[in-house]
Amino acid sequence: MNETMQQGSSSLMETIKREIAAASEQAISFRRFMELCLYHPSLGYYMRSEEKIGRSGDFYTAASIGGLLADTIAEWIVNEPFWTGRAAETVRIAEWGGGSGKLAVQLLDTLQATAPELYGRLEYISVETSGYHRELQSSVLTDHAGKVRYYTADQWYRQGPWVNTLVLSNELPDAFPVFRIVVSNGRWMEKVVYWDEEKNELAEAERLLTDEAVLAYIREEHIPCREGQQFEVNLAATDWMRSVAAALEQGTVLTIDYGDVGEELYAPHRMNGTLLCYRKHVASDTPLQFPGEQDMTAHVNFSALIRAGENGGLKATELMTQKQFLVRNGLLQRLQSHDARDPFSPEARRNRAIRQLLLSDQMSELFKVLIQKKEPPS
């Protein structure tokens, strides 16, 4: 790999090299490398002031497709309320990692139009780390400015315990930094990143896994000790779920992301794990390239999220595919008759968006929807 291909943000590369040089073994865990690439306060991918979602970015989300995900979430909210039912009480939606704010504005527009009484007592909380994304959200949410508050994660936790609250995330845990582990000669090893002076580039190596939290996760998950197989361990996702559960006194957690249960993620056909990178809508398995300039992501282990929530008092009520969630909440009823001679009519575009959500790239099968609830103390 030449240095130009690997360079990424030169300032971030220098930061990574300095941290590697300061480490006792001149290597840092892959998890720390991924954390720097994505979340360095000024140089990380998610923190930089550049478009990431949509045609000009690196990837699409379901919220990019015609507002239909927001419509179905709104339908679900109205039919399966997360609040206690007392009419005068404020209800809250706390969206974590809302990015550009597209899902928030679509959801608020839909609730304002279809459930005005609920909208009238609604407070929308954006829990967002990136200052760039907070600015984006503020600019697109001007019509709902009186409804929206912005918190960091720590601020949201401190304001708890929360009641009458829906914690909503769309593609959040998949973007948390992960450990990469592998079985080599019957032993658990972890991937580390070092600087190869001879080749003048970042490189990967393996070292004996000694992190107690990761070893405990392996035992809890019953990850198979299969020679040569790689796995991702997302402790940040389970820590997040436990923290959210602890801060929620009564309400619901709705997690939408791609992934599966542990049994599927650890199956023999996944010998290389699930980590992928996205840059300009091209997927690759080359995480050492373009530090800070590409998305890095791994499949979410929903089994682990369910257990973490249960530890905090959340009850997992349903885990379903996104397709099941969309169809159950009226997506097919949104198909509209139209003049077939005009493929660019609003009705035709909406129908194509519905087909895209349900059929293209198996998105609606790969993505899952996890619903967890916490009842108020009796």
PASEMAR-783541 format. One record per residue (C-alpha): residue number from 1; residue in one letter; x, y, z. Coordinates in Angstrom, 2 decimals. Example, Ala and Ser with C-alpha at 12.3 -4.5 7.8 and 13.67 -1.06 7.14 Angstrom:
BEGIN
[1; "A"; [12.30; -4.50; 7.80]]
[2; "S"; [13.67; -1.06; 7.14]]
//
This chain:
BEGIN
[1; "M"; [0.00; 0.00; 0.00]]
[2; "N"; [1.55; 3.32; -0.94]]
[3; "E"; [1.65; 6.24; 1.47]]
[4; "T"; [-0.75; 8.34; -0.63]]
[5; "M"; [-3.42; 5.65; -0.42]]
[6; "Q"; [-2.98; 5.31; 3.32]]
[7; "Q"; [-2.40; 8.94; 4.16]]
[8; "G"; [-5.93; 10.09; 4.98]]
[9; "S"; [-5.85; 13.23; 7.11]]
[10; "S"; [-2.14; 14.00; 7.53]]
[11; "S"; [-2.74; 15.61; 10.93]]
[12; "L"; [-4.67; 12.57; 12.13]]
[13; "M"; [-1.99; 10.25; 10.79]]
[14; "E"; [0.62; 12.14; 12.79]]
[15; "T"; [-1.58; 11.90; 15.89]]
[16; "I"; [-1.90; 8.13; 15.41]]
[17; "K"; [1.85; 7.74; 14.85]]
[18; "R"; [2.62; 9.70; 18.02]]
[19; "E"; [0.27; 7.55; 20.08]]
[20; "I"; [1.78; 4.38; 18.62]]
[21; "A"; [5.29; 5.63; 19.42]]
[22; "A"; [4.30; 6.38; 23.01]]
[23; "A"; [2.73; 2.95; 23.59]]
[24; "S"; [4.77; 0.41; 25.51]]
[25; "E"; [4.78; -2.08; 22.62]]
[26; "Q"; [4.79; 0.58; 19.87]]
[27; "A"; [1.32; -0.61; 18.96]]
[28; "I"; [-2.25; 0.37; 19.86]]
[29; "S"; [-5.35; -1.80; 19.94]]
[30; "F"; [-7.48; -1.77; 16.81]]
[31; "R"; [-10.28; -0.40; 18.97]]
[32; "R"; [-8.20; 2.66; 19.88]]
[33; "F"; [-7.18; 3.12; 16.24]]
[34; "M"; [-10.85; 3.02; 15.14]]
[35; "E"; [-11.80; 5.43; 17.93]]
[36; "L"; [-9.20; 7.94; 16.75]]
[37; "C"; [-10.26; 7.57; 13.11]]
[38; "L"; [-13.94; 8.13; 13.84]]
[39; "Y"; [-14.11; 10.24; 16.99]]
[40; "H"; [-10.93; 12.30; 17.40]]
[41; "P"; [-12.40; 15.62; 18.65]]
[42; "S"; [-11.40; 17.63; 15.59]]
[43; "L"; [-9.96; 15.18; 13.04]]
[44; "G"; [-12.20; 12.12; 13.37]]
[45; "Y"; [-14.48; 11.10; 10.52]]
[46; "Y"; [-17.74; 11.81; 12.36]]
[47; "M"; [-16.44; 15.05; 13.85]]
[48; "R"; [-15.24; 16.71; 10.63]]
[49; "S"; [-17.37; 19.39; 8.93]]
[50; "E"; [-18.04; 17.41; 5.78]]
[51; "E"; [-21.11; 15.72; 4.36]]
[52; "K"; [-21.16; 11.99; 5.07]]
[53; "I"; [-24.69; 10.81; 4.26]]
[54; "G"; [-26.35; 10.91; 0.84]]
[55; "R"; [-25.18; 11.23; -2.74]]
[56; "S"; [-22.31; 13.61; -1.92]]
[57; "G"; [-21.21; 11.58; 1.11]]
[58; "D"; [-20.00; 8.05; 1.66]]
[59; "F"; [-23.16; 6.07; 2.45]]
[60; "Y"; [-26.95; 6.18; 2.61]]
[61; "T"; [-29.26; 5.46; 5.53]]
[62; "A"; [-32.92; 4.45; 5.44]]
[63; "A"; [-33.81; 8.04; 6.38]]
[64; "S"; [-32.37; 9.09; 3.01]]
[65; "I"; [-35.18; 7.31; 1.16]]
[66; "G"; [-38.22; 9.53; 0.89]]
[67; "G"; [-39.21; 10.01; 4.52]]
[68; "L"; [-40.84; 6.57; 4.68]]
[69; "L"; [-38.91; 5.35; 7.70]]
[70; "A"; [-40.08; 8.40; 9.64]]
[71; "D"; [-43.68; 7.77; 8.55]]
[72; "T"; [-43.60; 4.21; 9.86]]
[73; "I"; [-41.90; 5.21; 13.12]]
[74; "A"; [-44.60; 7.85; 13.62]]
[75; "E"; [-47.28; 5.22; 12.98]]
[76; "W"; [-45.67; 2.93; 15.54]]
[77; "I"; [-45.39; 5.75; 18.11]]
[78; "V"; [-49.08; 6.57; 17.86]]
[79; "N"; [-50.22; 2.94; 18.03]]
[80; "E"; [-47.79; 1.73; 20.70]]
[81; "P"; [-47.30; 4.71; 22.99]]
[82; "F"; [-44.24; 4.86; 25.21]]
[83; "W"; [-45.83; 7.33; 27.65]]
[84; "T"; [-48.10; 6.73; 30.63]]
[85; "G"; [-51.24; 8.22; 29.11]]
[86; "R"; [-51.82; 11.21; 31.36]]
[87; "A"; [-52.80; 13.91; 28.90]]
[88; "A"; [-51.00; 16.85; 30.49]]
[89; "E"; [-47.60; 15.21; 30.67]]
[90; "T"; [-44.69; 15.99; 28.39]]
[91; "V"; [-43.50; 13.13; 26.20]]
[92; "R"; [-39.97; 12.99; 24.85]]
[93; "I"; [-38.11; 11.49; 21.94]]
[94; "A"; [-34.36; 11.33; 22.57]]
[95; "E"; [-32.60; 10.60; 19.29]]
[96; "W"; [-29.00; 9.50; 19.62]]
[97; "G"; [-26.58; 10.20; 16.78]]
[98; "G"; [-29.08; 11.96; 14.53]]
[99; "G"; [-26.42; 13.05; 12.03]]
[100; "S"; [-27.81; 15.51; 9.48]]
[101; "G"; [-31.17; 15.74; 11.26]]
[102; "K"; [-33.08; 14.32; 8.31]]
[103; "L"; [-34.90; 11.66; 10.34]]
[104; "A"; [-35.74; 14.18; 13.08]]
[105; "V"; [-37.32; 16.73; 10.74]]
[106; "Q"; [-39.24; 14.03; 8.86]]
[107; "L"; [-40.55; 12.51; 12.08]]
[108; "L"; [-41.56; 15.86; 13.58]]
[109; "D"; [-43.25; 16.94; 10.35]]
[110; "T"; [-45.24; 13.70; 10.26]]
[111; "L"; [-46.29; 13.85; 13.92]]
[112; "Q"; [-47.29; 17.50; 13.58]]
[113; "A"; [-49.52; 16.61; 10.62]]
[114; "T"; [-50.98; 13.31; 11.84]]
[115; "A"; [-50.93; 13.53; 15.66]]
[116; "P"; [-51.23; 17.23; 16.58]]
[117; "E"; [-52.24; 16.59; 20.19]]
[118; "L"; [-49.19; 14.45; 20.77]]
[119; "Y"; [-46.98; 16.91; 18.90]]
[120; "G"; [-48.25; 19.67; 21.15]]
[121; "R"; [-46.76; 18.06; 24.26]]
[122; "L"; [-43.69; 16.59; 22.60]]
[123; "E"; [-40.09; 17.48; 23.37]]
[124; "Y"; [-37.43; 16.29; 20.93]]
[125; "I"; [-33.95; 15.79; 22.36]]
[126; "S"; [-30.95; 15.38; 20.09]]
[127; "V"; [-28.07; 13.59; 21.80]]
[128; "E"; [-25.20; 14.36; 19.48]]
[129; "T"; [-21.42; 14.33; 19.94]]
[130; "S"; [-20.48; 16.19; 16.78]]
[131; "G"; [-20.71; 19.97; 16.81]]
[132; "Y"; [-20.91; 19.90; 13.01]]
[133; "H"; [-23.96; 17.65; 13.13]]
[134; "R"; [-25.59; 19.77; 15.84]]
[135; "E"; [-25.27; 22.76; 13.51]]
[136; "L"; [-26.76; 20.78; 10.62]]
[137; "Q"; [-29.68; 19.67; 12.76]]
[138; "S"; [-30.32; 23.19; 14.01]]
[139; "S"; [-30.47; 24.48; 10.43]]
[140; "V"; [-33.00; 21.89; 9.21]]
[141; "L"; [-35.14; 21.91; 12.35]]
[142; "T"; [-35.97; 25.63; 12.34]]
[143; "D"; [-39.71; 24.96; 11.92]]
[144; "H"; [-39.61; 22.90; 15.13]]
[145; "A"; [-37.02; 24.97; 17.00]]
[146; "G"; [-39.24; 25.37; 20.07]]
[147; "K"; [-39.50; 21.60; 20.38]]
[148; "V"; [-35.84; 20.65; 20.16]]
[149; "R"; [-33.07; 20.56; 22.76]]
[150; "Y"; [-29.46; 19.51; 22.21]]
[151; "Y"; [-27.48; 17.47; 24.73]]
[152; "T"; [-24.17; 15.68; 24.82]]
[153; "A"; [-24.32; 12.11; 26.12]]
[154; "D"; [-23.06; 13.12; 29.57]]
[155; "Q"; [-25.62; 15.92; 29.81]]
[156; "W"; [-28.44; 13.55; 28.90]]
[157; "Y"; [-27.36; 10.99; 31.49]]
[158; "R"; [-27.13; 13.66; 34.19]]
[159; "Q"; [-30.64; 14.95; 33.46]]
[160; "G"; [-32.17; 11.52; 34.17]]
[161; "P"; [-33.99; 9.55; 35.31]]
[162; "W"; [-36.21; 10.02; 32.28]]
[163; "V"; [-39.90; 9.14; 32.03]]
[164; "N"; [-42.33; 9.16; 29.10]]
[165; "T"; [-39.28; 8.87; 26.86]]
[166; "L"; [-38.51; 7.09; 23.61]]
[167; "V"; [-34.77; 6.56; 23.06]]
[168; "L"; [-34.38; 6.33; 19.29]]
[169; "S"; [-31.29; 5.47; 17.27]]
[170; "N"; [-30.88; 4.74; 13.58]]
[171; "E"; [-27.48; 3.22; 12.72]]
[172; "L"; [-25.70; 4.21; 15.93]]
[173; "P"; [-24.12; 1.12; 17.62]]
[174; "D"; [-22.63; -0.10; 14.34]]
[175; "A"; [-20.39; 2.99; 14.34]]
[176; "F"; [-18.88; 2.45; 17.80]]
[177; "P"; [-15.21; 1.38; 17.89]]
[178; "V"; [-14.66; -2.37; 18.22]]
[179; "F"; [-11.95; -4.75; 19.31]]
[180; "R"; [-10.96; -7.22; 16.59]]
[181; "I"; [-10.04; -10.63; 17.91]]
[182; "V"; [-8.92; -13.85; 16.26]]
[183; "V"; [-8.14; -17.43; 17.26]]
[184; "S"; [-4.54; -18.30; 16.46]]
[185; "N"; [-2.98; -21.63; 17.48]]
[186; "G"; [-5.89; -22.17; 19.83]]
[187; "R"; [-5.35; -18.90; 21.70]]
[188; "W"; [-7.37; -15.68; 21.73]]
[189; "M"; [-5.41; -12.85; 20.12]]
[190; "E"; [-6.32; -9.22; 19.45]]
[191; "K"; [-5.50; -7.13; 16.40]]
[192; "V"; [-3.21; -4.17; 16.98]]
[193; "V"; [-1.99; -1.36; 14.75]]
[194; "Y"; [1.66; -0.32; 14.49]]
[195; "W"; [3.85; 1.80; 12.22]]
[196; "D"; [6.01; -0.18; 9.82]]
[197; "E"; [9.15; 1.91; 9.45]]
[198; "E"; [10.50; -0.13; 6.54]]
[199; "K"; [7.36; 0.24; 4.45]]
[200; "N"; [6.50; 3.66; 5.88]]
[201; "E"; [2.87; 2.74; 6.53]]
[202; "L"; [0.42; 1.51; 9.13]]
[203; "A"; [0.26; -2.24; 9.59]]
[204; "E"; [-1.61; -4.82; 11.65]]
[205; "A"; [-0.27; -7.45; 13.99]]
[206; "E"; [-1.63; -9.77; 16.66]]
[207; "R"; [-0.89; -9.93; 20.37]]
[208; "L"; [-2.18; -12.13; 23.15]]
[209; "L"; [-5.59; -10.94; 24.32]]
[210; "T"; [-5.43; -9.90; 27.97]]
[211; "D"; [-8.25; -7.37; 28.28]]
[212; "E"; [-10.51; -8.76; 31.02]]
[213; "A"; [-13.66; -7.09; 29.73]]
[214; "V"; [-13.18; -8.61; 26.28]]
[215; "L"; [-12.44; -12.04; 27.74]]
[216; "A"; [-15.60; -11.79; 29.86]]
[217; "Y"; [-17.57; -10.88; 26.72]]
[218; "I"; [-16.20; -13.96; 24.94]]
[219; "R"; [-17.41; -16.14; 27.83]]
[220; "E"; [-20.83; -14.47; 28.06]]
[221; "E"; [-21.36; -14.69; 24.30]]
[222; "H"; [-20.00; -18.25; 24.02]]
[223; "I"; [-17.92; -17.14; 21.04]]
[224; "P"; [-16.54; -20.30; 19.41]]
[225; "C"; [-12.79; -20.85; 19.60]]
[226; "R"; [-12.56; -21.62; 15.89]]
[227; "E"; [-9.05; -21.50; 14.48]]
[228; "G"; [-8.45; -18.52; 12.21]]
[229; "Q"; [-11.86; -16.92; 12.64]]
[230; "Q"; [-12.04; -13.18; 13.32]]
[231; "F"; [-14.70; -11.49; 15.44]]
[232; "E"; [-15.59; -7.97; 16.54]]
[233; "V"; [-16.29; -7.13; 20.18]]
[234; "N"; [-18.31; -3.96; 20.60]]
[235; "L"; [-18.07; -3.14; 24.31]]
[236; "A"; [-19.03; 0.46; 23.58]]
[237; "A"; [-22.44; -0.69; 22.32]]
[238; "T"; [-23.23; -2.75; 25.41]]
[239; "D"; [-21.90; 0.02; 27.68]]
[240; "W"; [-24.17; 2.48; 25.86]]
[241; "M"; [-27.22; 0.27; 26.27]]
[242; "R"; [-26.55; -0.27; 29.98]]
[243; "S"; [-26.11; 3.48; 30.49]]
[244; "V"; [-29.30; 4.32; 28.60]]
[245; "A"; [-31.23; 1.72; 30.59]]
[246; "A"; [-29.91; 3.13; 33.87]]
[247; "A"; [-30.94; 6.68; 32.91]]
[248; "L"; [-34.43; 5.62; 31.80]]
[249; "E"; [-37.02; 5.25; 34.54]]
[250; "Q"; [-39.93; 4.55; 32.22]]
[251; "G"; [-40.13; 4.41; 28.45]]
[252; "T"; [-38.94; 2.54; 25.38]]
[253; "V"; [-35.70; 2.07; 23.48]]
[254; "L"; [-36.04; 1.66; 19.69]]
[255; "T"; [-32.78; 0.59; 18.05]]
[256; "I"; [-32.56; 0.33; 14.25]]
[257; "D"; [-29.32; -1.00; 12.83]]
[258; "Y"; [-27.81; -3.71; 10.72]]
[259; "G"; [-26.63; -6.87; 12.37]]
[260; "D"; [-27.99; -10.07; 13.84]]
[261; "V"; [-28.04; -12.31; 16.89]]
[262; "G"; [-24.75; -13.69; 18.16]]
[263; "E"; [-25.31; -17.19; 16.83]]
[264; "E"; [-25.44; -15.86; 13.27]]
[265; "L"; [-22.52; -13.46; 13.68]]
[266; "Y"; [-20.27; -16.25; 15.00]]
[267; "A"; [-21.24; -18.81; 12.34]]
[268; "P"; [-18.49; -20.63; 10.35]]
[269; "H"; [-19.31; -18.72; 7.15]]
[270; "R"; [-18.17; -15.45; 8.80]]
[271; "M"; [-14.49; -16.34; 9.10]]
[272; "N"; [-13.38; -12.76; 8.39]]
[273; "G"; [-15.82; -11.03; 10.73]]
[274; "T"; [-18.07; -8.18; 9.62]]
[275; "L"; [-15.95; -5.01; 9.71]]
[276; "L"; [-16.33; -2.86; 6.58]]
[277; "C"; [-15.32; 0.61; 5.48]]
[278; "Y"; [-17.25; 2.98; 3.21]]
[279; "R"; [-15.79; 5.79; 1.14]]
[280; "K"; [-17.64; 7.50; -1.69]]
[281; "H"; [-20.20; 4.67; -1.64]]
[282; "V"; [-17.56; 1.97; -2.19]]
[283; "A"; [-17.23; -0.74; 0.45]]
[284; "S"; [-13.86; -2.21; 1.39]]
[285; "D"; [-12.21; -4.26; 4.12]]
[286; "T"; [-9.16; -1.98; 4.35]]
[287; "P"; [-9.50; -0.07; 7.63]]
[288; "L"; [-5.88; 1.17; 7.63]]
[289; "Q"; [-6.49; 3.23; 4.50]]
[290; "F"; [-7.64; 6.84; 4.61]]
[291; "P"; [-7.62; 7.38; 8.40]]
[292; "G"; [-10.37; 9.85; 9.29]]
[293; "E"; [-11.68; 9.94; 5.72]]
[294; "Q"; [-13.83; 6.81; 5.58]]
[295; "D"; [-16.62; 5.30; 7.62]]
[296; "M"; [-15.78; 2.17; 9.59]]
[297; "T"; [-18.50; -0.11; 10.84]]
[298; "A"; [-19.29; -3.60; 12.13]]
[299; "H"; [-22.51; -5.60; 12.43]]
[300; "V"; [-24.41; -5.08; 15.68]]
[301; "N"; [-24.78; -8.04; 18.02]]
[302; "F"; [-28.41; -7.74; 19.07]]
[303; "S"; [-28.11; -10.63; 21.53]]
[304; "A"; [-25.53; -8.64; 23.47]]
[305; "L"; [-27.66; -5.48; 23.34]]
[306; "I"; [-30.64; -7.38; 24.71]]
[307; "R"; [-28.62; -8.75; 27.61]]
[308; "A"; [-27.11; -5.34; 28.38]]
[309; "G"; [-30.59; -3.81; 28.44]]
[310; "E"; [-31.90; -6.53; 30.71]]
[311; "N"; [-29.08; -5.75; 33.15]]
[312; "G"; [-30.51; -2.22; 33.37]]
[313; "G"; [-34.16; -3.24; 33.72]]
[314; "L"; [-35.18; -3.14; 30.05]]
[315; "K"; [-37.40; -5.91; 28.76]]
[316; "A"; [-36.83; -6.90; 25.13]]
[317; "T"; [-40.31; -7.08; 23.66]]
[318; "E"; [-39.46; -7.64; 20.00]]
[319; "L"; [-36.57; -8.14; 17.60]]
[320; "M"; [-37.63; -8.10; 13.96]]
[321; "T"; [-36.29; -7.26; 10.53]]
[322; "Q"; [-36.71; -3.70; 9.32]]
[323; "K"; [-38.95; -5.09; 6.58]]
[324; "Q"; [-41.29; -6.61; 9.17]]
[325; "F"; [-41.36; -3.32; 11.09]]
[326; "L"; [-42.11; -1.29; 7.96]]
[327; "V"; [-44.86; -3.57; 6.70]]
[328; "R"; [-46.44; -3.93; 10.14]]
[329; "N"; [-46.63; -0.15; 10.45]]
[330; "G"; [-48.37; 0.53; 7.17]]
[331; "L"; [-45.65; 0.93; 4.55]]
[332; "L"; [-47.53; -1.02; 1.87]]
[333; "Q"; [-50.62; 1.11; 2.48]]
[334; "R"; [-48.54; 4.09; 1.35]]
[335; "L"; [-48.32; 2.75; -2.20]]
[336; "Q"; [-50.30; 5.10; -4.44]]
[337; "S"; [-51.97; 4.74; -7.83]]
[338; "H"; [-50.41; 6.95; -10.46]]
[339; "D"; [-50.24; 7.65; -14.17]]
[340; "A"; [-47.75; 5.08; -15.45]]
[341; "R"; [-46.83; 7.43; -18.30]]
[342; "D"; [-45.15; 9.83; -15.84]]
[343; "P"; [-42.36; 8.01; -13.97]]
[344; "F"; [-41.34; 11.24; -12.25]]
[345; "S"; [-44.65; 12.05; -10.59]]
[346; "P"; [-44.60; 12.32; -6.76]]
[347; "E"; [-46.64; 9.13; -6.54]]
[348; "A"; [-44.29; 7.20; -8.80]]
[349; "R"; [-41.22; 8.40; -6.88]]
[350; "R"; [-42.82; 7.43; -3.58]]
[351; "N"; [-43.68; 3.96; -4.86]]
[352; "R"; [-40.09; 3.48; -6.04]]
[353; "A"; [-38.84; 4.54; -2.61]]
[354; "I"; [-41.08; 1.93; -0.99]]
[355; "R"; [-39.76; -0.78; -3.28]]
[356; "Q"; [-36.20; 0.38; -2.60]]
[357; "L"; [-36.71; 0.13; 1.16]]
[358; "L"; [-38.21; -3.34; 0.94]]
[359; "L"; [-36.17; -4.93; -1.83]]
[360; "S"; [-32.87; -3.27; -2.72]]
[361; "D"; [-29.58; -4.69; -1.44]]
[362; "Q"; [-31.49; -6.79; 1.13]]
[363; "M"; [-31.37; -3.71; 3.39]]
[364; "S"; [-34.69; -4.50; 5.05]]
[365; "E"; [-33.62; -8.05; 5.91]]
[366; "L"; [-30.11; -7.15; 7.06]]
[367; "F"; [-31.38; -4.28; 9.21]]
[368; "K"; [-33.11; -5.16; 12.45]]
[369; "V"; [-35.42; -3.29; 14.80]]
[370; "L"; [-35.08; -3.94; 18.53]]
[371; "I"; [-37.80; -2.74; 20.90]]
[372; "Q"; [-37.04; -2.72; 24.63]]
[373; "K"; [-39.34; -1.34; 27.32]]
[374; "K"; [-39.01; -0.26; 30.91]]
[375; "E"; [-42.08; 0.02; 33.10]]
[376; "P"; [-42.27; 2.53; 35.95]]
[377; "P"; [-41.57; 1.17; 39.41]]
[378; "S"; [-44.72; -0.08; 41.11]]
//
